[in-house]
Amino acid sequence: MTSILNGESDLHLAVDAATIAALQGNPAASLIKTPGAMPQGISMFIDTPPFDDPNVRMAMKLLVDRERILDVIALGLGEPGNDAPVVPSSPWAYSNEAREYDLEKAKQLLAESGYDSNNPLELDLYTAEAYPGMVNFGQLYAQMAAAAGIKMNVIRTPDETFWTDTWMVYPLVTTSWGARPPVEALAVAYRKASPWNETHWYRDDFDELLDKANAAIDVEDQKGYLQQAQKMLHDEGGIVIAYFSSVVSALRTGCEGYQPNVQVSLVDYRHITCE
């Protein structure tokens, strides 16, 4: 934030909640945001204990107060998630409602799997500020897990090496994705052969749905296949998508021509000029 206020930098592509609050109303910079479309969540290896237990995976989803996380971590800039990589407000979404917070059901499922106050589930959650707000998100998630009786140790790793040395290395990590069309969003992280299959979701029946969607001529047929695939992830997958965040960029006053993109890697810099 300091660099943009003193003129050392012209543009910050994505800023965190603290920076948004500090820059709002400041004449030295403007805040530009996209719709909420970037999935932010928790990734579990579903073939690794204890996440190979469907009860544990579901408990990890139910213990999340999504509205609170969205408000605290993203200042409400976005929308709650539904544990599938398609934003609920999309007409292509499996459901237009986010999963409801149900702490008692989460406790019940953990108890059915043998975890209670005498034998609490103990987990390490790895995170880094690889995307603005990710560390705070991991810490808040751990607090919510504690309310369900889970002892979660949050381990912060180096920001600059998170995507190479932490993500897809440890079985429980925070995660963030850029916005994508539904068919791509479902394939890039969940197809059996995808190199970015972050939850080890190896399901032939899921891949078959994506194949049918790609081959469908009728749009409604395609939508139906993709919604079935989303429901599979929602019900059985190892991804907790707590919220979809807006991309909020900070642009120094005196600069113009910047058009934000929900895929920050696709920003076109050619038209940006600064005094």
C-alpha positions in Angstrom: 0.0 0.0 0.0 2.8 2.4 0.9 4.4 2.1 -2.5 1.3 3.1 -4.4 0.6 6.1 -2.0 4.1 7.5 -2.4 4.2 6.9 -6.2 6.7 4.0 -6.3 4.1 1.7 -8.0 1.2 2.4 -10.2 -0.9 -0.7 -9.9 -1.5 -3.5 -7.4 -3.4 -6.3 -9.2 -5.0 -7.8 -6.0 -5.1 -6.2 -2.5 -6.2 -7.6 0.8 -9.0 -6.5 3.1 -6.7 -4.3 5.2 -5.5 -2.4 2.2 -9.0 -2.0 0.8 -10.1 -0.4 4.1 -7.1 1.8 4.2 -7.4 3.1 0.6 -11.2 3.6 0.5 -11.7 7.4 0.1 -8.0 8.1 -0.3 -7.5 10.5 -3.3 -4.1 9.0 -4.0 -5.5 5.8 -5.4 -8.7 4.2 -6.7 -10.0 0.7 -6.0 -11.4 -1.2 -9.0 -13.2 -4.5 -8.4 -14.6 -7.4 -10.4 -17.6 -9.5 -9.6 -16.9 -12.3 -7.0 -15.7 -15.2 -9.1 -12.4 -16.5 -7.7 -12.8 -19.7 -5.6 -11.1 -19.6 -2.2 -11.0 -22.7 -0.1 -9.5 -25.7 1.6 -8.1 -28.6 -0.3 -7.9 -32.2 1.1 -6.3 -35.3 -0.4 -9.3 -37.7 -0.4 -7.0 -40.8 -0.6 -5.1 -39.8 2.6 -6.4 -40.4 6.1 -8.4 -38.9 7.7 -9.8 -37.4 4.5 -10.5 -40.7 2.9 -13.4 -40.8 5.4 -16.5 -39.2 3.7 -17.8 -38.2 7.2 -14.6 -36.2 7.9 -14.8 -34.5 4.5 -18.4 -33.5 5.0 -17.7 -32.3 8.5 -14.9 -30.1 7.1 -17.6 -28.5 4.8 -20.4 -28.1 7.3 -18.3 -26.4 10.0 -17.7 -23.4 7.8 -19.7 -20.2 8.4 -19.3 -18.9 4.9 -21.0 -15.6 5.3 -18.7 -14.7 8.2 -15.6 -15.7 6.3 -16.7 -13.6 3.3 -17.3 -10.6 5.5 -14.2 -10.9 7.6 -11.7 -11.9 4.9 -13.1 -10.1 1.9 -15.2 -7.4 3.4 -18.2 -9.0 1.8 -16.8 -8.5 -1.7 -17.8 -11.7 -3.4 -20.3 -14.4 -2.5 -20.4 -17.6 -0.4 -19.3 -20.8 -2.0 -21.0 -24.2 -2.4 -18.0 -26.6 -2.6 -17.9 -26.7 -6.4 -15.9 -24.3 -8.6 -18.9 -22.6 -10.2 -20.1 -19.5 -8.4 -23.7 -20.0 -7.1 -25.1 -17.0 -8.8 -24.2 -18.5 -12.2 -27.1 -20.0 -14.2 -24.7 -23.0 -14.7 -24.4 -23.7 -11.0 -25.7 -26.9 -9.5 -27.4 -24.8 -6.8 -27.9 -21.1 -6.4 -27.7 -21.5 -2.6 -24.4 -21.9 -0.6 -24.1 -24.8 1.8 -25.5 -23.9 5.2 -23.4 -23.8 8.3 -24.3 -26.8 10.5 -21.9 -27.1 13.4 -23.9 -29.8 15.2 -24.1 -32.0 12.1 -20.3 -31.6 11.7 -19.8 -32.7 15.3 -22.2 -35.7 14.8 -20.3 -36.9 11.7 -17.0 -36.6 13.5 -18.3 -38.6 16.4 -19.6 -41.3 14.0 -16.0 -41.6 12.8 -14.6 -41.9 16.3 -13.6 -38.3 17.0 -14.8 -36.6 20.1 -13.4 -34.7 23.1 -11.6 -37.8 24.3 -10.1 -38.4 20.9 -10.1 -35.1 18.9 -9.1 -35.0 15.3 -5.8 -33.3 15.0 -4.8 -31.7 11.7 -2.0 -29.5 10.2 -3.3 -26.9 7.8 -0.6 -25.3 5.5 -1.1 -21.9 4.2 0.8 -18.8 2.9 -0.1 -15.3 1.6 0.0 -16.7 -1.9 -3.2 -14.7 -2.6 -4.4 -11.7 -0.5 -6.2 -12.9 2.6 -5.3 -16.5 2.4 -3.4 -16.7 5.8 -6.3 -15.0 7.6 -8.7 -17.3 5.9 -6.8 -20.3 7.1 -6.6 -19.0 10.7 -10.4 -18.2 10.7 -11.2 -21.7 9.3 -9.1 -23.2 12.1 -11.1 -21.3 14.7 -14.3 -22.7 13.2 -12.8 -26.2 13.1 -12.0 -25.8 16.8 -15.7 -25.2 17.5 -16.4 -28.6 16.0 -13.7 -30.2 18.2 -10.9 -30.3 15.7 -7.4 -29.3 16.8 -6.0 -27.6 13.8 -2.4 -26.3 13.7 -2.0 -23.6 11.1 1.4 -23.7 9.5 2.5 -20.7 7.4 5.0 -21.5 4.7 7.0 -19.0 2.5 4.7 -17.0 0.2 6.9 -17.1 -2.8 7.2 -20.9 -2.9 3.7 -21.9 -1.8 2.5 -23.1 -5.2 5.6 -25.2 -5.8 6.6 -26.5 -2.3 3.4 -26.6 -0.3 0.3 -26.8 -2.5 -0.3 -30.3 -3.8 2.5 -31.5 -1.5 0.6 -31.6 1.9 -2.8 -33.2 2.3 -4.5 -30.1 3.8 -3.8 -26.7 2.4 -5.5 -23.4 1.6 -6.1 -22.9 -2.1 -7.1 -20.2 -4.5 -8.1 -20.3 -8.2 -8.7 -17.8 -10.9 -12.2 -17.6 -12.4 -12.9 -20.0 -15.3 -15.8 -21.1 -17.4 -17.6 -24.0 -15.7 -16.4 -26.7 -18.1 -12.8 -25.6 -17.6 -13.1 -25.0 -13.8 -14.4 -28.5 -13.3 -11.7 -30.1 -15.5 -8.5 -28.2 -14.5 -8.5 -29.4 -10.9 -10.7 -32.4 -10.9 -10.2 -34.5 -14.0 -8.4 -37.8 -13.2 -5.4 -37.0 -15.3 -5.1 -33.3 -14.6 -1.6 -32.3 -13.3 -3.4 -29.9 -10.9 -5.7 -32.5 -9.4 -5.3 -30.9 -6.0 -7.7 -33.2 -4.0 -6.7 -36.5 -5.7 -10.2 -36.8 -7.1 -9.8 -39.8 -9.4 -13.3 -40.6 -10.6 -14.1 -42.1 -14.0 -17.8 -41.3 -13.6 -16.9 -37.6 -13.1 -14.7 -37.6 -16.2 -17.5 -39.2 -18.2 -19.9 -36.3 -17.3 -17.3 -33.8 -18.5 -16.8 -35.8 -21.7 -20.6 -35.8 -22.3 -20.8 -32.0 -21.6 -18.0 -31.4 -24.1 -19.8 -33.5 -26.7 -23.3 -32.1 -26.1 -24.8 -30.1 -28.9 -27.8 -28.8 -26.8 -26.8 -26.2 -24.3 -29.3 -27.5 -21.7 -27.9 -31.0 -22.0 -24.4 -29.6 -21.5 -25.6 -27.6 -18.4 -27.2 -30.7 -17.0 -24.0 -32.8 -17.2 -21.9 -30.0 -15.6 -24.4 -29.6 -12.8 -24.3 -33.3 -12.1 -20.5 -33.1 -11.9 -20.7 -30.2 -9.5 -23.1 -32.1 -7.3 -20.6 -35.0 -7.1 -17.9 -32.6 -5.8 -20.4 -30.9 -3.5 -21.5 -34.2 -1.9 -18.3 -36.3 -2.0 -15.3 -34.1 -3.0 -12.3 -33.0 -1.0 -12.7 -29.3 -1.7 -14.2 -26.7 0.6 -14.9 -23.6 -1.5 -15.9 -21.2 1.3 -16.3 -18.1 -0.9 -15.8 -16.6 -4.3 -13.8 -13.4 -4.0 -13.8 -10.3 -6.1 -10.5 -9.2 -7.5 -9.9 -5.7 -6.0 -7.1 -3.8 -7.7 -5.5 -0.5 -6.5 -4.6 2.0 -9.2 -2.6 5.1 -8.5 -4.3 8.4 -9.2 -3.0 9.8 -12.5 -3.1 6.4 -14.2 -5.9 5.2 -16.5 -6.7 2.5 -19.0 -6.7 -0.4 -16.6 -9.4 -3.0 -17.1 -9.6 -5.5 -14.3 -10.0 -9.2 -15.0 -11.2 -12.0 -12.7 -8.2 -13.9 -14.1 -5.4 -11.7 -12.8 -3.0 -13.5 -15.1 -4.9 -12.2 -18.1 -4.7 -8.5 -17.5 -3.9 -6.5 -20.6 -1.3 -3.8 -19.7 -1.1 -2.3 -23.2 -3.6 0.5 -22.6 -2.5 1.6 -19.1 -0.9 5.1 -19.1 0.2 7.2 -16.1 1.1 10.8 -15.8 
